């Protein structure tokens, strides 16, 4: 943070320039009109793009938590051992190998498509990620 004392804090803050003008809220996506719920809703409604450039849309008939989970999966933002989300939060993860098969490192990709145990589960419930099964 600021070190061990007041002098250290003063040193770190001494390079900051503060303005005498009044504070105000700004909406950077629509600066001329300011913030509006309509502009925020329009931003949220747009399909997001994942790291591969694929659009990620929302399915209105699915529960929100399923949409959010799929969105996080597509963006590789699930807390997996390989994703380092757990390690960055100071959680000791021990081994980074998949706890289901121990054949590869645990990643979102591995857990939902490459893991043999997950593949068996998908087949049992007749769902293959990325494909519809009749």
Secondary structure as UniProt FT lines:
FT   HELIX           6..13
FT   TURN            14..15
FT   TURN            28..29
FT   TURN            31..33
FT   HELIX           37..45
FT   STRAND          48..49
FT   TURN            51..52
FT   STRAND          55..56
FT   TURN            60..61
FT   HELIX           64..74
FT   TURN            75..76
FT   TURN            81..84
FT   HELIX           85..88
FT   TURN            89..90
FT   TURN            99..101
FT   HELIX           108..109
FT   HELIX           110..114
FT   HELIX           116..124
FT   TURN            125..126
FT   TURN            129..130
//
